[in-house]
Amino acid sequence: MYNSKIIGLGKYVPDNIVKNEDLSAFMETNNEWIVERTGIEERRWIDPKTGDTTAVMGAKASRIAIERAGLTVNDIDFIVFATLSPDMYFPGCGVQVQEMLGMPTIGALDVRNQCSGFIYGLSVADQFIKTGMYKNILVIGAENHSGGLDKTTRGRNVSVIFGDGAGAAVLSRTDDNSKGILSTHLHSEGQHAKELVLEGPSTQRWVPEILEANDPNDESYYPYMNGQFVFKHAITRFSEVIMEGLAANNMTKEDINLLVPHQANLRISQFIQKKFKLEDDQVYNNIMRYGNTTAASIIIALTEAWEEGKVKEGDNIVLAAFGSGFTWASAVIKW
Ligand SMILES: CC(C)(COP(=O)(O)OP(=O)(O)OC[C@H]1O[C@@H](n2cnc3c(N)ncnc32)[C@H](O)[C@@H]1OP(=O)(O)O)[C@@H](O)C(=O)NCCC(=O)NCCS
């Protein structure tokens, strides 16, 4: 049986830094509230003049990942693109990346699993490689949140949290079974779909209906989040799915070299760190600089951790995510 291994990582974030203080110019909020509740100090929001979009940022991160993998675009067999903020309702961003990078007419799959999207995408790619169908797969997570947030006081409990950016990984076939993706575990619980949701426009609430209602208080086309409800579920599910991944590999928390959690809230990461009795250098956090970048968050964090030399050969790396759906997931990797 084949095995799969990450051989290239890349990230791209917009240059435009929006500090907590900057948000006070257009909504009632303050640095203390945001830092205390979330740990976020600043985030990147696309400057529309730059031409960056979800797909463009995904393509930029991908170029770096492919180059670091020592491959060219012609070596990639398949694209998996995870995002909740695509450039268009359809088609998805995967085909845009195929075109932007000038790739051959390979398949491109879009994954819609929000904050768990990157791990879901990694899991799909892992299966394709392990069955022998493909050799090199580009897995991308990218978000343009700033294009769709309610940036008034009404939307402040959501809009201060989310940031833009992209990351990409090249997953590749290897015959070495001692290294690579050891396991992925995926979960969902749709009964809580509306606790973290963007409802419209959609086929259940299409544009003419919204226009006809002409309701200035209509918030259905902005993200809604029941923050405390999400928080409580997140800490439980993060722990469960990390334990599940460790158990499947006959590991315990002592075997973790580095945990890269989805960057939802620094308080969630700190809770998990304490629960698993991990040291500060065993949990990678960068939410302070980027906010929550949803499908991009884990892959941006993993890329930065690798760039900083914190991901070493032979390390056990655990990725874990929780988010809208609800969906949650983990991946255990022997680097
Ligand atoms: C969103 C979150 C930070 C909010 O923190 P919280 O402690 O639950 O805060 P609440 O929403 O109860 O709001 C508390 C007060 O702060 C106010 N507030 C909300 N957003 C604010 C902001 N940006 N600035 C200042 N005040 C704000 C509220 O209006 C409320 O005021 P009130 O007490 O006068 O009614 C927190 O619930 C959270 O992180 N949840 C999980 C988020 C998550 O993981 N999401 C992503 C999963 S992918």
The ligand as a Gaussian input file, in Angstrom:
#p B3LYP/6-31G(d) Opt

LIG

0 1
 C      -17.260000      35.225000      20.074000
 C      -16.734000      35.251000      21.482000
 C      -15.331000      35.809000      21.516000
 C      -17.624000      36.191000      22.269000
 O      -17.248000      36.212000      23.620000
 P      -18.372000      36.096000      24.754000
 O      -17.691000      36.143000      26.040000
 O      -19.197000      34.900000      24.430000
 O      -19.148000      37.447000      24.535000
 P      -20.721000      37.684000      24.280000
 O      -21.062000      37.393000      22.868000
 O      -21.506000      37.021000      25.356000
 O      -20.796000      39.228000      24.476000
 C      -20.494000      39.859000      25.729000
 C      -20.725000      41.340000      25.603000
 O      -19.724000      41.902000      24.723000
 C      -20.352000      42.638000      23.673000
 N      -19.561000      42.494000      22.461000
 C      -19.682000      41.560000      21.476000
 N      -18.746000      41.765000      20.548000
 C      -18.018000      42.830000      20.941000
 C      -16.914000      43.501000      20.384000
 N      -16.360000      43.125000      19.232000
 N      -16.412000      44.560000      21.049000
 C      -16.940000      44.960000      22.206000
 N      -18.020000      44.351000      22.794000
 C      -18.539000      43.307000      22.158000
 C      -21.724000      41.991000      23.543000
 O      -22.636000      42.896000      22.950000
 C      -22.057000      41.696000      24.969000
 O      -22.500000      42.897000      25.591000
 P      -23.655000      42.875000      26.715000
 O      -23.099000      42.035000      27.820000
 O      -23.827000      44.306000      27.044000
 O      -24.836000      42.236000      26.050000
 C      -16.749000      33.852000      22.123000
 O      -18.061000      33.452000      22.379000
 C      -16.080000      32.822000      21.256000
 O      -14.903000      32.888000      20.979000
 N      -16.812000      31.803000      20.827000
 C      -16.293000      30.719000      20.013000
 C      -15.958000      31.272000      18.681000
 C      -15.431000      30.264000      17.785000
 O      -14.713000      29.391000      18.170000
 N      -15.819000      30.447000      16.565000
 C      -15.302000      29.827000      15.455000
 C      -15.453000      28.404000      15.417000
 S      -14.755000      28.109000      13.939000

